[in-house]
Amino acid sequence: MKHNLKITLLIISMFVVTQFIGLYVINSDPFHVQVTQSDGTVTSVANPDLQWIEPPQVQTQSDFGAYLGSIIFAFIIAILILFLLTKFKIDFILRIWFFLVVAIALFITFNAVFPKQLLSNSLYFTIPALILAVGLAFLKIFKRNFIIHNLTELLIYPGISTMFVPILNFWSIIILLLVISAYDIWAVWHSGIMQKMAKYQINNLKVFSGFFVPYISKKMRKQMRKLRKNKKLKSKKIKVNIAILGGGDVIFPIITAGVILNTNIGLPFGLHNFVGGFWPAIFVIAGATLGLSLLLAFSEKKKFYPAMPFITSGIFLGLILSYLLL
């Protein structure tokens, strides 16, 4: 086991909590609000606070393929930009980029968790929610605190995922998972680019896009107790271990669960319809959690592993089981 049991369970717990928050946010549809008309009827209208970032409407089935291509292209461009900014050490631009993404994602999530009646009256919601989102983003990016960092991570990925779920269907998310898993294998085991970017974020930017849990080993804690008794603790360097889980490893299972939540398609080879919904989405989350848990349980210390292949395998297992059992 790469990390001790307590830290491993903490990482898994944060992963699971984020998945369920994501499912709630997606189901709440923050891009629309309920408005009561003068005649008493309730209608769903576009949320005026999020119209500027609302995902496009899918008109035909072929649009899913086009949007999948756009997502993959945008992902490649984002990785290239991030790599170049990291290579030339343009820290300020990177921090501003992270700050904007975090603030926007938090604001979207707040639009999902607040009561719809409050959202429909932006006078009482927009300004407080925006101040809260910007304030948390500032504390996260410019004031290093691992508690605030991880608490905001629980809300960031659900917000981001809502922009992708409406433009993906069952087959496009399957392809996307395979592409991301292949990239993860290459980036971690072959090129090493993932480790380089993660180290740069942690050491230079003091920011990391994912769960970040520093901890001290039992051996080091025993040494610290001895040094306290001898009053030599101030002159001793303390080795701190770090448990991390990248943001991509968190968000793609949320997107998959959200797509499955809204899925109802015909499978090939004469099989009956795969019916999506709440329970199949739960199977996706359970499968992703199983894949991550096995990785953390059998991974070795001081070695890096691509998490997405294991998480994707778990998601596929969850989909198969949901098809067979539900």
Stockholm file with secondary structure:
# STOCKHOLM 1.0

chainA/1-326         MKHNLKITLLIISMFVVTQFIGLYVINSDPFHVQVTQSDGTVTSVANPDLQWIEPPQVQTQSDFGAYLGSIIFAFIIAILILFLLTKFKIDFILRIWFFLVVAIALFITFNAVFPKQLLSNSLYFTIPALILAVGLAFLKIFKRNFIIHNLTELLIYPGISTMFVPILNFWSIIILLLVISAYDIWAVWHSGIMQKMAKYQINNLKVFSGFFVPYISKKMRKQMRKLRKNKKLKSKKIKVNIAILGGGDVIFPIITAGVILNTNIGLPFGLHNFVGGFWPAIFVIAGATLGLSLLLAFSEKKKFYPAMPFITSGIFLGLILSYLLL
#=GR chainA/1-326 SS CCSCHHHHHHHHHHHHHHHHHHHHHHHHCTTEEEEECTTSCEEEEECTTTGGGCCCCCCSHHHHHHHHHHHHHHHHHHHHHHHHHHHTTCHHHHHHHHHHHHHHHHHHHHHHHSCHHHHTCHHHHHHHHHHHHHHHHHHHHHSCCHHHHHHHHHHHHHHHHTTTGGGCCHHHHHHHHHHHHHHHHIIIIISCHHHHHHHHIIIIISCCSEEEEEECCHHHHHHHHHHHHTTCGGGSCCCCEEEEEEHHHHHHHHHHHHHHHTCEECCSTTCCCEECSHHHHHHHHHHHHHHHHHHHHHCCTTCCCCHHHHHHHHHHHHHHHHHHHC
#=GC SS_cons         CCSCHHHHHHHHHHHHHHHHHHHHHHHHCTTEEEEECTTSCEEEEECTTTGGGCCCCCCSHHHHHHHHHHHHHHHHHHHHHHHHHHHTTCHHHHHHHHHHHHHHHHHHHHHHHSCHHHHTCHHHHHHHHHHHHHHHHHHHHHSCCHHHHHHHHHHHHHHHHTTTGGGCCHHHHHHHHHHHHHHHHIIIIISCHHHHHHHHIIIIISCCSEEEEEECCHHHHHHHHHHHHTTCGGGSCCCCEEEEEEHHHHHHHHHHHHHHHTCEECCSTTCCCEECSHHHHHHHHHHHHHHHHHHHHHCCTTCCCCHHHHHHHHHHHHHHHHHHHC
//
